[in-house]
Amino acid sequence: MIGRIRGLLADKQPPHLLIEAYGIGYELEAPMSVFYKLPEVGQEVVLYTHFVVREDAQLLYGFSSRDERELFRTLIKVNGVGPKLGLTLLSGIEADALVRCVKEGDSATLVKLPGVGKKTAERLIIEMKDKLDRWQSAPLLEEKPLIVGGEMAAAAQDIEQEAVSALVALGYKPQEASKIIGRLFKDGMTSEELIRQALKSMI
């Protein structure tokens, strides 16, 4: 089991990133909550990981804290929710807001996320409600992420394209993603800032 990786950030193309540690490049997938905090390529990063072994693939998922990883593990135990949808959920809504939706039975907010229909939202609420009790008295993700903040400089066109690609990878339709990114983009924005605003506007 690979539980944590510390190394140099070699590449980041949401939702994929590459971390080089001791001469080995680890390919990971991560929610946008992680990408918002990533440093520039070439700098050191530490991520908590979840390792999945399937017949056709071995997949590694990265998170900025133990709590975020635990929430992901709780999500993928829900019937009909796999790792891909789990990443989409953690990308489209803040972790503490997701917990609040589940506890309060707010299916209306959940169904606004791509890949989440009425039945899936109801399953999330029913199957997760009792598993989130330990967060009632303490804020979720209060642990400080082991990531150094940073921004990535890139041409405006590259930033827009990266943002669109990230939204499509999270399950949004290309036309919808292009429209929202084109409307929100302003000079000086990073792709992470643009993606964050786009996701917030879709909920």
C-alpha positions as CSV (number, residue, x, y, z in Angstrom):
1,M,0.0,0.0,0.0
2,I,1.3,3.4,-0.9
3,G,0.1,5.9,1.7
4,R,2.0,9.0,1.1
5,I,4.4,10.5,-1.5
6,R,7.0,13.2,-1.1
7,G,8.8,14.4,-4.2
8,L,9.2,16.9,-7.0
9,L,6.1,18.0,-9.0
10,A,7.1,17.0,-12.5
11,D,3.9,17.8,-14.3
12,K,0.3,18.8,-13.6
13,Q,-2.6,18.6,-16.1
14,P,-5.9,18.4,-14.1
15,P,-6.9,15.9,-13.0
16,H,-3.5,14.2,-13.6
17,L,-0.2,15.0,-12.0
18,L,3.3,13.4,-12.0
19,I,5.5,13.3,-8.9
20,E,9.1,12.2,-9.1
21,A,10.5,10.6,-6.0
22,Y,13.9,8.9,-5.8
23,G,14.1,8.6,-9.6
24,I,10.6,7.1,-10.1
25,G,7.7,9.1,-11.6
26,Y,4.4,8.4,-10.0
27,E,1.3,9.2,-12.0
28,L,-1.7,10.3,-9.8
29,E,-5.2,11.6,-10.2
30,A,-6.4,14.3,-7.8
31,P,-9.4,16.5,-7.1
32,M,-9.2,20.1,-8.0
33,S,-9.0,20.9,-4.2
34,V,-5.5,19.6,-4.5
35,F,-4.6,21.5,-7.7
36,Y,-5.6,24.8,-6.1
37,K,-2.7,24.3,-3.6
38,L,0.0,22.9,-5.8
39,P,3.3,24.7,-6.2
40,E,5.0,25.4,-9.5
41,V,6.4,22.5,-11.5
42,G,9.8,21.5,-10.1
43,Q,9.0,22.3,-6.5
44,E,8.5,19.8,-3.7
45,V,5.1,18.4,-2.8
46,V,3.7,15.9,-0.3
47,L,0.4,14.1,-0.9
48,Y,-1.5,11.4,1.0
49,T,-2.5,8.7,-1.4
50,H,-5.1,6.0,-2.0
51,F,-4.0,3.0,-4.1
52,V,-6.4,1.0,-6.2
53,V,-5.6,-2.3,-7.9
54,R,-7.9,-3.5,-10.7
55,E,-7.5,-6.3,-13.2
56,D,-6.7,-3.8,-16.0
57,A,-4.9,-1.0,-14.1
58,Q,-3.2,0.2,-10.9
59,L,-4.4,3.7,-10.0
60,L,-3.0,6.1,-7.5
61,Y,-5.1,9.1,-6.1
62,G,-3.6,12.0,-4.3
63,F,-5.0,14.3,-1.5
64,S,-3.7,17.2,0.5
65,S,-4.7,15.8,3.9
66,R,-5.7,12.6,5.7
67,D,-9.2,13.9,6.2
68,E,-9.7,14.6,2.5
69,R,-8.4,11.1,1.7
70,E,-10.8,9.6,4.3
71,L,-13.7,11.4,2.8
72,F,-12.8,10.1,-0.6
73,R,-12.6,6.5,0.8
74,T,-16.0,7.0,2.4
75,L,-17.5,8.2,-0.9
76,I,-16.3,5.3,-3.0
77,K,-17.9,2.8,-0.6
78,V,-21.3,4.2,-1.6
79,N,-23.1,2.0,-4.1
80,G,-22.6,3.3,-7.6
81,V,-19.8,5.8,-6.7
82,G,-16.4,4.9,-8.1
83,P,-13.1,6.8,-7.8
84,K,-13.9,8.9,-10.9
85,L,-17.1,10.2,-9.5
86,G,-15.5,10.6,-6.1
87,L,-12.9,13.0,-7.6
88,T,-15.7,14.9,-9.4
89,L,-17.5,15.4,-6.1
90,L,-14.5,16.6,-4.3
91,S,-13.6,18.9,-7.2
92,G,-17.1,20.4,-7.6
93,I,-17.9,21.2,-4.0
94,E,-15.8,22.0,-0.9
95,A,-15.3,19.0,1.4
96,D,-17.0,20.6,4.3
97,A,-20.0,21.7,2.1
98,L,-20.3,18.1,0.9
99,V,-20.4,16.8,4.4
100,R,-23.0,19.5,5.3
101,C,-25.2,18.5,2.3
102,V,-25.1,14.8,3.3
103,K,-25.9,15.6,7.0
104,E,-28.7,18.0,6.1
105,G,-30.1,15.8,3.3
106,D,-29.6,18.5,0.7
107,S,-30.0,16.4,-2.5
108,A,-30.8,19.6,-4.5
109,T,-27.2,20.8,-4.3
110,L,-25.7,17.3,-5.0
111,V,-27.6,16.8,-8.2
112,K,-26.1,19.9,-9.7
113,L,-22.7,18.0,-9.8
114,P,-21.9,16.1,-13.0
115,G,-22.7,12.4,-12.8
116,V,-24.9,12.8,-9.8
117,G,-28.6,12.1,-10.4
118,K,-31.4,12.0,-8.0
119,K,-30.9,8.3,-7.0
120,T,-27.1,8.8,-6.5
121,A,-27.7,11.9,-4.4
122,E,-30.2,9.9,-2.2
123,R,-27.7,7.0,-1.9
124,L,-25.0,9.4,-0.8
125,I,-27.2,10.9,1.9
126,I,-28.5,7.6,3.2
127,E,-25.2,5.6,3.1
128,M,-22.9,8.3,4.3
129,K,-24.9,10.1,6.9
130,D,-23.9,7.9,9.8
131,K,-20.3,7.6,8.7
132,L,-19.7,11.3,9.0
133,D,-20.5,11.6,12.7
134,R,-16.9,12.1,13.7
135,W,-16.9,15.5,11.9
136,Q,-19.8,17.0,13.9
137,S,-17.6,18.6,16.6
138,A,-14.6,19.5,14.5
139,P,-14.2,21.2,11.1
140,L,-13.4,18.9,8.2
141,L,-9.9,19.3,6.7
142,E,-8.6,21.4,9.7
143,E,-5.2,19.7,9.2
144,K,-2.8,22.0,7.4
145,P,-2.1,20.6,3.9
146,L,1.5,19.5,3.3
147,I,1.7,21.5,0.1
148,V,3.5,24.7,-0.6
149,G,1.2,27.2,-2.4
150,G,2.2,28.6,-5.8
151,E,0.9,29.9,-9.2
152,M,1.7,28.7,-12.7
153,A,2.5,31.3,-15.3
154,A,1.1,30.4,-18.8
155,A,-0.3,32.1,-21.8
156,A,-4.0,33.0,-21.7
157,Q,-4.9,30.5,-24.3
158,D,-3.1,27.7,-22.5
159,I,-4.8,28.6,-19.2
160,E,-8.3,28.6,-20.8
161,Q,-7.6,25.3,-22.6
162,E,-6.3,23.7,-19.4
163,A,-9.4,24.8,-17.5
164,V,-11.7,23.5,-20.2
165,S,-9.9,20.2,-20.3
166,A,-10.1,19.9,-16.5
167,L,-13.9,20.5,-16.5
168,V,-14.4,17.9,-19.3
169,A,-12.3,15.4,-17.4
170,L,-14.6,16.0,-14.4
171,G,-17.7,15.1,-16.5
172,Y,-18.9,18.5,-17.9
173,K,-19.8,18.7,-21.6
174,P,-17.2,20.4,-23.8
175,Q,-19.6,23.1,-25.1
176,E,-20.7,23.9,-21.5
177,A,-17.1,24.0,-20.3
178,S,-15.9,26.3,-23.1
179,K,-18.8,28.7,-22.6
180,I,-18.4,29.1,-18.8
181,I,-14.6,29.4,-19.1
182,G,-14.8,32.0,-21.8
183,R,-17.2,34.0,-19.7
184,L,-15.2,33.9,-16.5
185,F,-11.6,34.3,-17.8
186,K,-9.8,37.5,-17.0
187,D,-6.2,38.5,-17.6
188,G,-3.9,37.5,-14.8
189,M,-5.9,34.5,-13.7
190,T,-4.3,31.1,-13.2
191,S,-5.9,27.9,-14.5
192,E,-6.6,26.9,-10.9
193,E,-8.4,30.1,-10.1
194,L,-10.4,29.9,-13.3
195,I,-11.4,26.3,-12.6
196,R,-12.4,27.1,-9.0
197,Q,-14.7,30.0,-10.2
198,A,-16.2,27.9,-12.9
199,L,-17.0,25.0,-10.5
200,K,-18.6,27.4,-8.0
201,S,-20.7,29.0,-10.7
202,M,-22.1,25.6,-11.7
203,I,-23.5,24.7,-8.3
